[in-house]
Amino acid sequence: MKTIFQAILIVLALSSCDADVKTETISQTAVDNSNAQSEHFAQAPGKSETIQHKSSSLIGKTTVEIESMGWFSCASTLLDSEQSESKYAVSQLAKSQKECRNGKGKILLERFVSRNGNKAVFEVIDEINIQSNYPEKEYSWTTCKMTGADGEEFYVIHFKDQRQAELTKIYDLWTVNRIAGKFEKVKNSEGVTCVNLDYSDRL
């Protein structure tokens, strides 16, 4: 009888050890699978890669390529040019609609290169990286008048939105050199008055 009890105890002990081994094996497998999934998600192209694309230069890319990168188009305008036969446009991009006025973005100078069906395709030839914070730091383009100059010219401006018909708090402004195909920053922005295209006395 004693021998039978000893045999039962030995069997139970062996079964317990086997269960521990199986549990340890399962736990290790779960950890391995978790690590594999983490590596997969780290390597998978996703939002972080898109953001990285957005922080890099867009010069040389077409509007078709930029659309596929997920940029939001805040505004754009075609430029009339007597200096060149080429067609140009200025546009503002951001990562989202909200960031058009509060966040990082780009002001682009684009040149017409082709048509895709009924759609015009432009190539980026210059850019300005911007950080807006409405209404203290806003970006746009409009006509401005320099002190002592005759007439008004087209400028890209960095300004404070004073909610009035004329903007006088101008931090920076750039002309558009259509012959060279680039933005040129004006050294002195003092005494500049610009038309506030967003202003309406009805609001």
Salt bridges, closest charged atoms under 4 A:
ASP18 OD2 - LYS22 NZ 3.61
GLU49 OE2 - HIS53 NE2 3.73
GLU67 OE2 - LYS119 NZ 2.80
GLU127 OE1 - LYS106 NZ 3.50
GLU136 OE2 - LYS160 NZ 3.72
GLU138 OE2 - ARG101 NE 2.76
ASP172 OD2 - HIS158 ND1 2.93
ASP172 OD1 - LYS185 NZ 3.18
ASP198 OD2 - ARG101 NH2 3.40
